[in-house]
Amino acid sequence: MRLAPPPRNKPEPTIALINVVFLMLVFFLVAGQIARPADREITLIDANLPDANVPDDALVLRADGAMLWHGEPTTVPDFATGQVDGPDGPALRILPDRNLAARDLIAVAVELRAITGRDIRLITQQGVEQ
């Protein structure tokens, strides 16, 4: 007479689930560190836009009128020549300081529009509803 081995219980798949969650956690921690932070000397304009984000290719305008692109000082013509997509490319993004004079911001936007022919978008900080 041959005895059948007792049925084996299948192990719970919790270890695999824990591994996936851990890998996602590590991925988001690394991805958050790779993204370059915005210039620390800038205070963003408040806006109540749910999808506002800070792209890496934005032209940063400080309160004193200084311009930065990819963390390096630049001018409007130099920034415009760095845009390779031509007039059919995506909108250009400007990240202005809250304390920048409106006339200076408008002057930069008008000059960029004249040189590139592309739309201009302002990046602002999402406001908190009270």
Short mmCIF file of the C-alpha atoms (twelve columns), coordinates in Angstrom:
data_MODEL
# 
_entry.id   MODEL 
# 
loop_
_atom_site.group_PDB 
_atom_site.id 
_atom_site.type_symbol 
_atom_site.label_atom_id 
_atom_site.label_alt_id 
_atom_site.label_comp_id 
_atom_site.label_asym_id 
_atom_site.label_seq_id 
_atom_site.Cartn_x 
_atom_site.Cartn_y 
_atom_site.Cartn_z 
_atom_site.pdbx_PDB_model_num 
ATOM 1   C CA . MET A 1   0.000  0.000  0.000   1 
ATOM 2   C CA . ARG A 2   1.341  3.369  -0.990  1 
ATOM 3   C CA . LEU A 3   0.638  6.418  1.142   1 
ATOM 4   C CA . ALA A 4   0.021  9.696  -0.618  1 
ATOM 5   C CA . PRO A 5   2.008  12.642 0.692   1 
ATOM 6   C CA . PRO A 6   -0.064 15.183 2.541   1 
ATOM 7   C CA . PRO A 7   -1.284 18.051 0.335   1 
ATOM 8   C CA . ARG A 8   1.041  21.029 0.402   1 
ATOM 9   C CA . ASN A 9   -0.403 24.411 1.138   1 
ATOM 10  C CA . LYS A 10  0.506  27.103 -1.355  1 
ATOM 11  C CA . PRO A 11  2.487  29.919 0.260   1 
ATOM 12  C CA . GLU A 12  0.869  33.329 0.447   1 
ATOM 13  C CA . PRO A 13  2.119  35.773 -2.233  1 
ATOM 14  C CA . THR A 14  2.777  38.488 0.384   1 
ATOM 15  C CA . ILE A 15  6.551  38.377 -0.089  1 
ATOM 16  C CA . ALA A 16  6.159  39.240 -3.766  1 
ATOM 17  C CA . LEU A 17  3.782  42.068 -2.894  1 
ATOM 18  C CA . ILE A 18  6.202  43.456 -0.308  1 
ATOM 19  C CA . ASN A 19  9.016  43.330 -2.873  1 
ATOM 20  C CA . VAL A 20  6.967  45.262 -5.432  1 
ATOM 21  C CA . VAL A 21  5.971  47.924 -2.905  1 
ATOM 22  C CA . PHE A 22  9.576  48.264 -1.733  1 
ATOM 23  C CA . LEU A 23  10.847 48.648 -5.311  1 
ATOM 24  C CA . MET A 24  8.217  51.335 -5.997  1 
ATOM 25  C CA . LEU A 25  9.281  53.177 -2.846  1 
ATOM 26  C CA . VAL A 26  12.937 53.093 -3.896  1 
ATOM 27  C CA . PHE A 27  12.041 54.234 -7.417  1 
ATOM 28  C CA . PHE A 28  10.104 57.271 -6.198  1 
ATOM 29  C CA . LEU A 29  12.816 58.196 -3.701  1 
ATOM 30  C CA . VAL A 30  15.449 58.105 -6.436  1 
ATOM 31  C CA . ALA A 31  13.256 59.909 -8.978  1 
ATOM 32  C CA . GLY A 32  12.564 62.678 -6.464  1 
ATOM 33  C CA . GLN A 33  16.276 63.194 -5.899  1 
ATOM 34  C CA . ILE A 34  17.155 63.250 -9.610  1 
ATOM 35  C CA . ALA A 35  14.807 66.139 -10.473 1 
ATOM 36  C CA . ARG A 36  16.633 69.440 -10.238 1 
ATOM 37  C CA . PRO A 37  15.036 71.764 -7.664  1 
ATOM 38  C CA . ALA A 38  13.928 75.222 -8.678  1 
ATOM 39  C CA . ASP A 39  16.253 78.126 -7.935  1 
ATOM 40  C CA . ARG A 40  16.259 78.658 -4.161  1 
ATOM 41  C CA . GLU A 41  16.375 82.457 -4.493  1 
ATOM 42  C CA . ILE A 42  12.973 82.611 -6.173  1 
ATOM 43  C CA . THR A 43  9.523  82.966 -4.631  1 
ATOM 44  C CA . LEU A 44  6.824  81.748 -6.998  1 
ATOM 45  C CA . ILE A 45  3.617  83.553 -7.858  1 
ATOM 46  C CA . ASP A 46  0.546  81.978 -6.230  1 
ATOM 47  C CA . ALA A 47  -2.076 80.419 -8.470  1 
ATOM 48  C CA . ASN A 48  -4.787 77.888 -7.886  1 
ATOM 49  C CA . LEU A 49  -3.936 75.484 -10.711 1 
ATOM 50  C CA . PRO A 50  -4.122 71.760 -9.931  1 
ATOM 51  C CA . ASP A 51  -1.685 70.685 -12.660 1 
ATOM 52  C CA . ALA A 52  1.111  73.236 -12.147 1 
ATOM 53  C CA . ASN A 53  4.594  71.755 -12.164 1 
ATOM 54  C CA . VAL A 54  8.124  73.006 -12.701 1 
ATOM 55  C CA . PRO A 55  9.755  71.660 -15.869 1 
ATOM 56  C CA . ASP A 56  13.535 71.544 -16.277 1 
ATOM 57  C CA . ASP A 57  13.485 73.625 -19.462 1 
ATOM 58  C CA . ALA A 58  11.910 76.728 -17.912 1 
ATOM 59  C CA . LEU A 59  13.566 80.147 -18.076 1 
ATOM 60  C CA . VAL A 60  13.990 81.367 -14.486 1 
ATOM 61  C CA . LEU A 61  13.577 85.107 -13.900 1 
ATOM 62  C CA . ARG A 62  14.820 86.362 -10.539 1 
ATOM 63  C CA . ALA A 63  13.462 89.454 -8.798  1 
ATOM 64  C CA . ASP A 64  16.543 91.451 -9.810  1 
ATOM 65  C CA . GLY A 65  15.974 90.615 -13.503 1 
ATOM 66  C CA . ALA A 66  18.702 87.962 -13.755 1 
ATOM 67  C CA . MET A 67  17.835 85.058 -16.059 1 
ATOM 68  C CA . LEU A 68  18.836 81.420 -15.571 1 
ATOM 69  C CA . TRP A 69  18.388 78.428 -17.840 1 
ATOM 70  C CA . HIS A 70  19.444 74.986 -16.614 1 
ATOM 71  C CA . GLY A 71  21.046 76.760 -13.654 1 
ATOM 72  C CA . GLU A 72  23.323 78.941 -15.809 1 
ATOM 73  C CA . PRO A 73  23.026 82.712 -16.458 1 
ATOM 74  C CA . THR A 74  21.566 83.485 -19.879 1 
ATOM 75  C CA . THR A 75  19.901 86.176 -21.976 1 
ATOM 76  C CA . VAL A 76  16.644 86.123 -23.934 1 
ATOM 77  C CA . PRO A 77  18.380 85.675 -27.334 1 
ATOM 78  C CA . ASP A 78  20.593 82.867 -25.974 1 
ATOM 79  C CA . PHE A 79  17.585 81.118 -24.441 1 
ATOM 80  C CA . ALA A 80  15.642 81.483 -27.694 1 
ATOM 81  C CA . THR A 81  18.468 80.019 -29.780 1 
ATOM 82  C CA . GLY A 82  18.605 77.042 -27.419 1 
ATOM 83  C CA . GLN A 83  15.038 76.118 -28.421 1 
ATOM 84  C CA . VAL A 84  15.436 73.791 -31.409 1 
ATOM 85  C CA . ASP A 85  11.774 73.012 -32.163 1 
ATOM 86  C CA . GLY A 86  11.070 76.247 -34.026 1 
ATOM 87  C CA . PRO A 87  7.705  78.030 -33.969 1 
ATOM 88  C CA . ASP A 88  5.752  74.740 -34.014 1 
ATOM 89  C CA . GLY A 89  7.359  73.469 -30.805 1 
ATOM 90  C CA . PRO A 90  5.787  73.371 -27.376 1 
ATOM 91  C CA . ALA A 91  5.123  76.542 -25.435 1 
ATOM 92  C CA . LEU A 92  8.105  78.164 -23.734 1 
ATOM 93  C CA . ARG A 93  7.906  78.271 -19.949 1 
ATOM 94  C CA . ILE A 94  8.947  81.161 -17.733 1 
ATOM 95  C CA . LEU A 95  9.411  80.727 -13.992 1 
ATOM 96  C CA . PRO A 96  9.186  84.309 -12.635 1 
ATOM 97  C CA . ASP A 97  9.937  85.449 -9.113  1 
ATOM 98  C CA . ARG A 98  6.919  86.868 -7.305  1 
ATOM 99  C CA . ASN A 99  8.808  90.130 -6.697  1 
ATOM 100 C CA . LEU A 100 9.789  90.633 -10.349 1 
ATOM 101 C CA . ALA A 101 8.261  93.779 -11.818 1 
ATOM 102 C CA . ALA A 102 5.391  93.005 -14.189 1 
ATOM 103 C CA . ARG A 103 6.822  95.267 -16.908 1 
ATOM 104 C CA . ASP A 104 10.080 93.247 -16.857 1 
ATOM 105 C CA . LEU A 105 8.175  89.967 -17.133 1 
ATOM 106 C CA . ILE A 106 6.068  91.280 -20.000 1 
ATOM 107 C CA . ALA A 107 9.152  92.621 -21.785 1 
ATOM 108 C CA . VAL A 108 10.843 89.204 -21.616 1 
ATOM 109 C CA . ALA A 109 7.681  87.405 -22.779 1 
ATOM 110 C CA . VAL A 110 7.179  89.800 -25.698 1 
ATOM 111 C CA . GLU A 111 10.819 89.471 -26.753 1 
ATOM 112 C CA . LEU A 112 10.665 85.660 -26.579 1 
ATOM 113 C CA . ARG A 113 7.444  85.599 -28.578 1 
ATOM 114 C CA . ALA A 114 8.957  87.903 -31.225 1 
ATOM 115 C CA . ILE A 115 12.121 85.800 -31.578 1 
ATOM 116 C CA . THR A 116 10.618 82.294 -31.445 1 
ATOM 117 C CA . GLY A 117 6.973  82.752 -32.491 1 
ATOM 118 C CA . ARG A 118 5.949  80.258 -29.797 1 
ATOM 119 C CA . ASP A 119 3.420  80.548 -26.993 1 
ATOM 120 C CA . ILE A 120 4.675  81.592 -23.561 1 
ATOM 121 C CA . ARG A 121 3.475  79.967 -20.328 1 
ATOM 122 C CA . LEU A 122 4.092  81.249 -16.811 1 
ATOM 123 C CA . ILE A 123 4.790  78.757 -14.057 1 
ATOM 124 C CA . THR A 124 3.258  79.621 -10.709 1 
ATOM 125 C CA . GLN A 125 2.871  78.052 -7.293  1 
ATOM 126 C CA . GLN A 126 -0.405 76.365 -6.444  1 
ATOM 127 C CA . GLY A 127 -2.241 78.442 -3.862  1 
ATOM 128 C CA . VAL A 128 -3.965 77.081 -0.772  1 
ATOM 129 C CA . GLU A 129 -7.690 77.759 -0.566  1 
ATOM 130 C CA . GLN A 130 -8.790 79.410 2.649   1 
# 
